[in-house]
């Protein structure tokens, strides 16, 4: 899911956006302040997150897998 969101952020569903945000906030990853702000914004308004913001969340999720 993160790979697809990184490649095509506009196609991410509301559920996928919420899942990415939840992972960044609860995943124990050392998210930056900006990444945490984007994730909080995504939880409150998933449709209001921009493509670059979604790509930032997806990048963080992928970085956490390595």
PDB file of N, CA, C and O in Angstrom:
ATOM      1  N   UNK A   1       0.826  -1.187   0.000  1.00  0.00           N
ATOM      2  CA  UNK A   1       0.000   0.000   0.000  1.00  0.00           C
ATOM      3  C   UNK A   1       0.875   1.257   0.000  1.00  0.00           C
ATOM      4  O   UNK A   1       0.604   2.199  -0.745  1.00  0.00           O
ATOM      5  N   UNK A   2       1.912   1.274   0.825  1.00  0.00           N
ATOM      6  CA  UNK A   2       2.775   2.454   0.888  1.00  0.00           C
ATOM      7  C   UNK A   2       3.479   2.694  -0.445  1.00  0.00           C
ATOM      8  O   UNK A   2       3.660   3.836  -0.867  1.00  0.00           O
ATOM      9  N   UNK A   3       3.876   1.592  -1.107  1.00  0.00           N
ATOM     10  CA  UNK A   3       4.541   1.742  -2.403  1.00  0.00           C
ATOM     11  C   UNK A   3       3.603   2.388  -3.418  1.00  0.00           C
ATOM     12  O   UNK A   3       4.005   3.274  -4.172  1.00  0.00           O
ATOM     13  N   UNK A   4       2.350   1.937  -3.428  1.00  0.00           N
ATOM     14  CA  UNK A   4       1.366   2.487  -4.376  1.00  0.00           C
ATOM     15  C   UNK A   4       1.075   3.952  -4.050  1.00  0.00           C
ATOM     16  O   UNK A   4       0.955   4.778  -4.954  1.00  0.00           O
ATOM     17  N   UNK A   5       0.964   4.270  -2.772  1.00  0.00           N
ATOM     18  CA  UNK A   5       0.697   5.650  -2.368  1.00  0.00           C
ATOM     19  C   UNK A   5       1.860   6.558  -2.745  1.00  0.00           C
ATOM     20  O   UNK A   5       1.659   7.704  -3.147  1.00  0.00           O
ATOM     21  N   UNK A   6       3.067   6.042  -2.614  1.00  0.00           N
ATOM     22  CA  UNK A   6       4.237   6.833  -2.986  1.00  0.00           C
ATOM     23  C   UNK A   6       4.234   7.118  -4.488  1.00  0.00           C
ATOM     24  O   UNK A   6       4.574   8.221  -4.915  1.00  0.00           O
ATOM     25  N   UNK A   7       3.852   6.121  -5.286  1.00  0.00           N
ATOM     26  CA  UNK A   7       3.843   6.278  -6.740  1.00  0.00           C
ATOM     27  C   UNK A   7       2.636   7.069  -7.235  1.00  0.00           C
ATOM     28  O   UNK A   7       2.754   7.884  -8.150  1.00  0.00           O
ATOM     29  N   UNK A   8       1.463   6.823  -6.622  1.00  0.00           N
ATOM     30  CA  UNK A   8       0.223   7.463  -7.075  1.00  0.00           C
ATOM     31  C   UNK A   8      -0.588   7.945  -5.869  1.00  0.00           C
ATOM     32  O   UNK A   8      -1.598   7.334  -5.522  1.00  0.00           O
ATOM     33  N   UNK A   9      -0.162   9.019  -5.239  1.00  0.00           N
ATOM     34  CA  UNK A   9      -0.825   9.460  -4.006  1.00  0.00           C
ATOM     35  C   UNK A   9      -2.289   9.852  -4.179  1.00  0.00           C
ATOM     36  O   UNK A   9      -3.071   9.735  -3.236  1.00  0.00           O
ATOM     37  N   UNK A  10      -2.667  10.309  -5.353  1.00  0.00           N
ATOM     38  CA  UNK A  10      -4.056  10.735  -5.570  1.00  0.00           C
ATOM     39  C   UNK A  10      -5.035   9.562  -5.558  1.00  0.00           C
ATOM     40  O   UNK A  10      -6.239   9.768  -5.410  1.00  0.00           O
ATOM     41  N   UNK A  11      -4.535   8.340  -5.712  1.00  0.00           N
ATOM     42  CA  UNK A  11      -5.401   7.167  -5.742  1.00  0.00           C
ATOM     43  C   UNK A  11      -5.596   6.532  -4.367  1.00  0.00           C
ATOM     44  O   UNK A  11      -6.326   5.548  -4.243  1.00  0.00           O
ATOM     45  N   UNK A  12      -4.961   7.073  -3.346  1.00  0.00           N
ATOM     46  CA  UNK A  12      -5.089   6.514  -1.999  1.00  0.00           C
ATOM     47  C   UNK A  12      -6.511   6.714  -1.480  1.00  0.00           C
ATOM     48  O   UNK A  12      -7.088   7.793  -1.613  1.00  0.00           O
ATOM     49  N   UNK A  13      -7.058   5.667  -0.893  1.00  0.00           N
ATOM     50  CA  UNK A  13      -8.400   5.756  -0.324  1.00  0.00           C
ATOM     51  C   UNK A  13      -8.331   6.386   1.062  1.00  0.00           C
ATOM     52  O   UNK A  13      -7.256   6.521   1.646  1.00  0.00           O
ATOM     53  N   UNK A  14      -9.485   6.766   1.572  1.00  0.00           N
ATOM     54  CA  UNK A  14      -9.560   7.340   2.916  1.00  0.00           C
ATOM     55  C   UNK A  14      -8.997   6.355   3.940  1.00  0.00           C
ATOM     56  O   UNK A  14      -8.249   6.750   4.835  1.00  0.00           O
ATOM     57  N   UNK A  15      -9.349   5.083   3.811  1.00  0.00           N
ATOM     58  CA  UNK A  15      -8.867   4.060   4.746  1.00  0.00           C
ATOM     59  C   UNK A  15      -7.346   3.923   4.677  1.00  0.00           C
ATOM     60  O   UNK A  15      -6.692   3.751   5.705  1.00  0.00           O
ATOM     61  N   UNK A  16      -6.787   3.999   3.480  1.00  0.00           N
ATOM     62  CA  UNK A  16      -5.334   3.894   3.329  1.00  0.00           C
ATOM     63  C   UNK A  16      -4.630   5.092   3.952  1.00  0.00           C
ATOM     64  O   UNK A  16      -3.587   4.940   4.588  1.00  0.00           O
ATOM     65  N   UNK A  17      -5.191   6.270   3.772  1.00  0.00           N
ATOM     66  CA  UNK A  17      -4.610   7.474   4.370  1.00  0.00           C
ATOM     67  C   UNK A  17      -4.621   7.346   5.892  1.00  0.00           C
ATOM     68  O   UNK A  17      -3.633   7.667   6.552  1.00  0.00           O
ATOM     69  N   UNK A  18      -5.732   6.880   6.444  1.00  0.00           N
ATOM     70  CA  UNK A  18      -5.829   6.705   7.892  1.00  0.00           C
ATOM     71  C   UNK A  18      -4.839   5.655   8.394  1.00  0.00           C
ATOM     72  O   UNK A  18      -4.254   5.814   9.465  1.00  0.00           O
ATOM     73  N   UNK A  19      -4.653   4.593   7.630  1.00  0.00           N
ATOM     74  CA  UNK A  19      -3.713   3.545   8.026  1.00  0.00           C
ATOM     75  C   UNK A  19      -2.275   4.058   8.015  1.00  0.00           C
ATOM     76  O   UNK A  19      -1.506   3.769   8.931  1.00  0.00           O
ATOM     77  N   UNK A  20      -1.912   4.814   6.988  1.00  0.00           N
ATOM     78  CA  UNK A  20      -0.574   5.403   6.934  1.00  0.00           C
ATOM     79  C   UNK A  20      -0.348   6.346   8.112  1.00  0.00           C
ATOM     80  O   UNK A  20       0.701   6.310   8.756  1.00  0.00           O
ATOM     81  N   UNK A  21      -1.335   7.183   8.386  1.00  0.00           N
ATOM     82  CA  UNK A  21      -1.217   8.134   9.494  1.00  0.00           C
ATOM     83  C   UNK A  21      -1.078   7.396  10.818  1.00  0.00           C
ATOM     84  O   UNK A  21      -0.252   7.764  11.653  1.00  0.00           O
ATOM     85  N   UNK A  22      -1.873   6.371  11.007  1.00  0.00           N
ATOM     86  CA  UNK A  22      -1.798   5.589  12.242  1.00  0.00           C
ATOM     87  C   UNK A  22      -0.443   4.939  12.420  1.00  0.00           C
ATOM     88  O   UNK A  22       0.086   4.908  13.532  1.00  0.00           O
ATOM     89  N   UNK A  23       0.122   4.423  11.355  1.00  0.00           N
ATOM     90  CA  UNK A  23       1.437   3.797  11.447  1.00  0.00           C
ATOM     91  C   UNK A  23       2.496   4.810  11.857  1.00  0.00           C
ATOM     92  O   UNK A  23       3.342   4.528  12.706  1.00  0.00           O
ATOM     93  N   UNK A  24       2.447   5.983  11.253  1.00  0.00           N
ATOM     94  CA  UNK A  24       3.446   7.008  11.570  1.00  0.00           C
ATOM     95  C   UNK A  24       3.312   7.460  13.024  1.00  0.00           C
ATOM     96  O   UNK A  24       4.317   7.663  13.705  1.00  0.00           O
ATOM     97  N   UNK A  25       2.078   7.618  13.499  1.00  0.00           N
ATOM     98  CA  UNK A  25       1.872   8.095  14.868  1.00  0.00           C
ATOM     99  C   UNK A  25       2.104   7.019  15.927  1.00  0.00           C
ATOM    100  O   UNK A  25       2.619   7.316  17.005  1.00  0.00           O
ATOM    101  N   UNK A  26       1.731   5.780  15.633  1.00  0.00           N
ATOM    102  CA  UNK A  26       1.787   4.731  16.647  1.00  0.00           C
ATOM    103  C   UNK A  26       2.876   3.702  16.406  1.00  0.00           C
ATOM    104  O   UNK A  26       3.115   2.841  17.253  1.00  0.00           O
ATOM    105  N   UNK A  27       3.524   3.780  15.284  1.00  0.00           N
ATOM    106  CA  UNK A  27       4.457   2.736  14.895  1.00  0.00           C
ATOM    107  C   UNK A  27       5.767   2.715  15.645  1.00  0.00           C
ATOM    108  O   UNK A  27       6.590   1.831  15.407  1.00  0.00           O
ATOM    109  N   UNK A  28       5.987   3.645  16.530  1.00  0.00           N
ATOM    110  CA  UNK A  28       7.240   3.657  17.255  1.00  0.00           C
ATOM    111  C   UNK A  28       8.404   4.170  16.419  1.00  0.00           C
ATOM    112  O   UNK A  28       9.545   4.202  16.879  1.00  0.00           O
ATOM    113  N   UNK A  29       8.111   4.563  15.209  1.00  0.00           N
ATOM    114  CA  UNK A  29       9.161   5.111  14.349  1.00  0.00           C
ATOM    115  C   UNK A  29       9.480   6.523  14.837  1.00  0.00           C
ATOM    116  O   UNK A  29       8.633   7.208  15.411  1.00  0.00           O
ATOM    117  N   UNK A  30      10.683   6.924  14.602  1.00  0.00           N
ATOM    118  CA  UNK A  30      11.084   8.259  15.031  1.00  0.00           C
ATOM    119  C   UNK A  30      10.692   9.270  13.964  1.00  0.00           C
ATOM    120  O   UNK A  30      11.525   9.742  13.190  1.00  0.00           O
ATOM    121  N   UNK A  31       9.415   9.584  13.943  1.00  0.00           N
ATOM    122  CA  UNK A  31       8.892  10.531  12.962  1.00  0.00           C
ATOM    123  C   UNK A  31       9.303  11.948  13.349  1.00  0.00           C
ATOM    124  O   UNK A  31       9.378  12.294  14.528  1.00  0.00           O
ATOM    125  N   UNK A  32       9.562  12.743  12.340  1.00  0.00           N
ATOM    126  CA  UNK A  32       9.894  14.143  12.589  1.00  0.00           C
ATOM    127  C   UNK A  32       8.631  14.888  13.007  1.00  0.00           C
ATOM    128  O   UNK A  32       7.520  14.370  12.894  1.00  0.00           O
ATOM    129  N   UNK A  33       8.817  16.081  13.480  1.00  0.00           N
ATOM    130  CA  UNK A  33       7.671  16.906  13.877  1.00  0.00           C
ATOM    131  C   UNK A  33       6.740  17.139  12.684  1.00  0.00           C
ATOM    132  O   UNK A  33       5.519  17.083  12.827  1.00  0.00           O
ATOM    133  N   UNK A  34       7.312  17.396  11.524  1.00  0.00           N
ATOM    134  CA  UNK A  34       6.514  17.615  10.312  1.00  0.00           C
ATOM    135  C   UNK A  34       5.711  16.362   9.957  1.00  0.00           C
ATOM    136  O   UNK A  34       4.532  16.455   9.617  1.00  0.00           O
ATOM    137  N   UNK A  35       6.343  15.204  10.035  1.00  0.00           N
ATOM    138  CA  UNK A  35       5.640  13.953   9.726  1.00  0.00           C
ATOM    139  C   UNK A  35       4.504  13.698  10.708  1.00  0.00           C
ATOM    140  O   UNK A  35       3.436  13.233  10.311  1.00  0.00           O
ATOM    141  N   UNK A  36       4.722  13.993  11.972  1.00  0.00           N
ATOM    142  CA  UNK A  36       3.649  13.838  12.971  1.00  0.00           C
ATOM    143  C   UNK A  36       2.505  14.811  12.697  1.00  0.00           C
ATOM    144  O   UNK A  36       1.338  14.445  12.835  1.00  0.00           O
ATOM    145  N   UNK A  37       2.824  16.041  12.313  1.00  0.00           N
ATOM    146  CA  UNK A  37       1.780  17.023  11.987  1.00  0.00           C
ATOM    147  C   UNK A  37       0.954  16.567  10.790  1.00  0.00           C
ATOM    148  O   UNK A  37      -0.271  16.690  10.797  1.00  0.00           O
ATOM    149  N   UNK A  38       1.615  16.044   9.765  1.00  0.00           N
ATOM    150  CA  UNK A  38       0.901  15.549   8.584  1.00  0.00           C
ATOM    151  C   UNK A  38       0.000  14.384   8.978  1.00  0.00           C
ATOM    152  O   UNK A  38      -1.150  14.316   8.544  1.00  0.00           O
ATOM    153  N   UNK A  39       0.510  13.473   9.792  1.00  0.00           N
ATOM    154  CA  UNK A  39      -0.272  12.306  10.216  1.00  0.00           C
ATOM    155  C   UNK A  39      -1.490  12.728  11.033  1.00  0.00           C
ATOM    156  O   UNK A  39      -2.575  12.173  10.860  1.00  0.00           O
ATOM    157  N   UNK A  40      -1.319  13.698  11.916  1.00  0.00           N
ATOM    158  CA  UNK A  40      -2.460  14.191  12.704  1.00  0.00           C
ATOM    159  C   UNK A  40      -3.493  14.844  11.795  1.00  0.00           C
ATOM    160  O   UNK A  40      -4.695  14.636  11.960  1.00  0.00           O
ATOM    161  N   UNK A  41      -3.020  15.635  10.835  1.00  0.00           N
ATOM    162  CA  UNK A  41      -3.923  16.269   9.872  1.00  0.00           C
ATOM    163  C   UNK A  41      -4.690  15.204   9.094  1.00  0.00           C
ATOM    164  O   UNK A  41      -5.891  15.342   8.859  1.00  0.00           O
ATOM    165  N   UNK A  42      -3.994  14.148   8.699  1.00  0.00           N
ATOM    166  CA  UNK A  42      -4.623  13.069   7.931  1.00  0.00           C
ATOM    167  C   UNK A  42      -5.693  12.355   8.747  1.00  0.00           C
ATOM    168  O   UNK A  42      -6.719  11.949   8.199  1.00  0.00           O
ATOM    169  N   UNK A  43      -5.470  12.197  10.039  1.00  0.00           N
ATOM    170  CA  UNK A  43      -6.468  11.536  10.876  1.00  0.00           C
ATOM    171  C   UNK A  43      -7.715  12.389  11.034  1.00  0.00           C
ATOM    172  O   UNK A  43      -8.824  11.859  11.103  1.00  0.00           O
ATOM    173  N   UNK A  44      -7.549  13.693  11.092  1.00  0.00           N
ATOM    174  CA  UNK A  44      -8.694  14.588  11.269  1.00  0.00           C
ATOM    175  C   UNK A  44      -9.431  14.865   9.962  1.00  0.00           C
ATOM    176  O   UNK A  44     -10.648  15.051   9.958  1.00  0.00           O
ATOM    177  N   UNK A  45      -8.691  14.893   8.849  1.00  0.00           N
ATOM    178  CA  UNK A  45      -9.296  15.211   7.553  1.00  0.00           C
ATOM    179  C   UNK A  45      -8.540  14.475   6.444  1.00  0.00           C
ATOM    180  O   UNK A  45      -7.715  15.079   5.759  1.00  0.00           O
ATOM    181  N   UNK A  46      -8.811  13.174   6.257  1.00  0.00           N
ATOM    182  CA  UNK A  46      -8.063  12.396   5.261  1.00  0.00           C
ATOM    183  C   UNK A  46      -8.159  12.951   3.842  1.00  0.00           C
ATOM    184  O   UNK A  46      -7.210  12.835   3.065  1.00  0.00           O
ATOM    185  N   UNK A  47      -9.292  13.550   3.501  1.00  0.00           N
ATOM    186  CA  UNK A  47      -9.450  14.086   2.153  1.00  0.00           C
ATOM    187  C   UNK A  47      -8.675  15.381   1.945  1.00  0.00           C
ATOM    188  O   UNK A  47      -8.459  15.790   0.804  1.00  0.00           O
ATOM    189  N   UNK A  48      -8.256  16.029   3.016  1.00  0.00           N
ATOM    190  CA  UNK A  48      -7.564  17.304   2.918  1.00  0.00           C
ATOM    191  C   UNK A  48      -6.056  17.203   2.821  1.00  0.00           C
ATOM    192  O   UNK A  48      -5.370  18.223   2.759  1.00  0.00           O
ATOM    193  N   UNK A  49      -5.530  15.990   2.807  1.00  0.00           N
ATOM    194  CA  UNK A  49      -4.085  15.803   2.743  1.00  0.00           C
ATOM    195  C   UNK A  49      -3.642  15.888   1.284  1.00  0.00           C
ATOM    196  O   UNK A  49      -4.247  15.274   0.406  1.00  0.00           O
ATOM    197  N   UNK A  50      -2.589  16.650   1.038  1.00  0.00           N
ATOM    198  CA  UNK A  50      -2.100  16.836  -0.329  1.00  0.00           C
ATOM    199  C   UNK A  50      -1.244  15.648  -0.775  1.00  0.00           C
ATOM    200  O   UNK A  50      -0.807  14.838   0.042  1.00  0.00           O
ATOM    201  N   UNK A  51      -1.018  15.564  -2.068  1.00  0.00           N
ATOM    202  CA  UNK A  51      -0.197  14.484  -2.629  1.00  0.00           C
ATOM    203  C   UNK A  51       1.218  14.466  -2.034  1.00  0.00           C
ATOM    204  O   UNK A  51       1.693  13.394  -1.659  1.00  0.00           O
ATOM    205  N   UNK A  52       1.907  15.608  -1.935  1.00  0.00           N
ATOM    206  CA  UNK A  52       3.247  15.579  -1.333  1.00  0.00           C
ATOM    207  C   UNK A  52       3.225  15.134   0.137  1.00  0.00           C
ATOM    208  O   UNK A  52       4.158  14.478   0.601  1.00  0.00           O
ATOM    209  N   UNK A  53       2.170  15.486   0.858  1.00  0.00           N
ATOM    210  CA  UNK A  53       2.057  15.051   2.250  1.00  0.00           C
ATOM    211  C   UNK A  53       1.861  13.540   2.326  1.00  0.00           C
ATOM    212  O   UNK A  53       2.454  12.876   3.176  1.00  0.00           O
ATOM    213  N   UNK A  54       1.030  12.999   1.441  1.00  0.00           N
ATOM    214  CA  UNK A  54       0.833  11.547   1.398  1.00  0.00           C
ATOM    215  C   UNK A  54       2.134  10.834   1.053  1.00  0.00           C
ATOM    216  O   UNK A  54       2.446   9.786   1.619  1.00  0.00           O
ATOM    217  N   UNK A  55       2.879  11.400   0.134  1.00  0.00           N
ATOM    218  CA  UNK A  55       4.154  10.796  -0.235  1.00  0.00           C
ATOM    219  C   UNK A  55       5.131  10.815   0.937  1.00  0.00           C
ATOM    220  O   UNK A  55       5.909   9.877   1.108  1.00  0.00           O
ATOM    221  N   UNK A  56       5.100  11.865   1.738  1.00  0.00           N
ATOM    222  CA  UNK A  56       5.964  11.926   2.915  1.00  0.00           C
ATOM    223  C   UNK A  56       5.598  10.831   3.913  1.00  0.00           C
ATOM    224  O   UNK A  56       6.484  10.192   4.481  1.00  0.00           O
ATOM    225  N   UNK A  57       4.299  10.607   4.132  1.00  0.00           N
ATOM    226  CA  UNK A  57       3.868   9.540   5.038  1.00  0.00           C
ATOM    227  C   UNK A  57       4.266   8.174   4.490  1.00  0.00           C
ATOM    228  O   UNK A  57       4.748   7.322   5.236  1.00  0.00           O
ATOM    229  N   UNK A  58       4.068   7.966   3.205  1.00  0.00           N
ATOM    230  CA  UNK A  58       4.421   6.680   2.592  1.00  0.00           C
ATOM    231  C   UNK A  58       5.924   6.429   2.683  1.00  0.00           C
ATOM    232  O   UNK A  58       6.355   5.303   2.932  1.00  0.00           O
ATOM    233  N   UNK A  59       6.708   7.467   2.483  1.00  0.00           N
ATOM    234  CA  UNK A  59       8.161   7.337   2.588  1.00  0.00           C
ATOM    235  C   UNK A  59       8.557   6.935   3.997  1.00  0.00           C
ATOM    236  O   UNK A  59       9.444   6.101   4.178  1.00  0.00           O
ATOM    237  N   UNK A  60       7.909   7.516   4.992  1.00  0.00           N
ATOM    238  CA  UNK A  60       8.209   7.180   6.388  1.00  0.00           C
ATOM    239  C   UNK A  60       7.857   5.727   6.683  1.00  0.00           C
ATOM    240  O   UNK A  60       8.609   5.028   7.360  1.00  0.00           O
ATOM    241  N   UNK A  61       6.721   5.277   6.178  1.00  0.00           N
ATOM    242  CA  UNK A  61       6.307   3.886   6.390  1.00  0.00           C
ATOM    243  C   UNK A  61       7.321   2.940   5.744  1.00  0.00           C
ATOM    244  O   UNK A  61       7.722   1.948   6.353  1.00  0.00           O
ATOM    245  N   UNK A  62       7.729   3.242   4.530  1.00  0.00           N
ATOM    246  CA  UNK A  62       8.697   2.385   3.842  1.00  0.00           C
ATOM    247  C   UNK A  62      10.051   2.398   4.541  1.00  0.00           C
ATOM    248  O   UNK A  62      10.727   1.371   4.594  1.00  0.00           O
ATOM    249  N   UNK A  63      10.451   3.535   5.070  1.00  0.00           N
ATOM    250  CA  UNK A  63      11.722   3.625   5.791  1.00  0.00           C
ATOM    251  C   UNK A  63      11.671   2.795   7.072  1.00  0.00           C
ATOM    252  O   UNK A  63      12.687   2.246   7.496  1.00  0.00           O
ATOM    253  N   UNK A  64      10.507   2.703   7.680  1.00  0.00           N
ATOM    254  CA  UNK A  64      10.356   1.923   8.903  1.00  0.00           C
ATOM    255  C   UNK A  64      10.438   0.429   8.676  1.00  0.00           C
ATOM    256  O   UNK A  64      10.714  -0.321   9.612  1.00  0.00           O
ATOM    257  N   UNK A  65      10.208  -0.014   7.465  1.00  0.00           N
ATOM    258  CA  UNK A  65      10.267  -1.442   7.143  1.00  0.00           C
ATOM    259  C   UNK A  65      11.689  -1.943   6.986  1.00  0.00           C
ATOM    260  O   UNK A  65      11.949  -3.136   7.144  1.00  0.00           O
ATOM    261  N   UNK A  66      12.599  -1.055   6.680  1.00  0.00           N
ATOM    262  CA  UNK A  66      13.982  -1.472   6.384  1.00  0.00           C
ATOM    263  C   UNK A  66      14.778  -1.685   7.638  1.00  0.00           C
ATOM    264  O   UNK A  66      15.956  -2.036   7.570  1.00  0.00           O
TER     265      UNK A  66
END
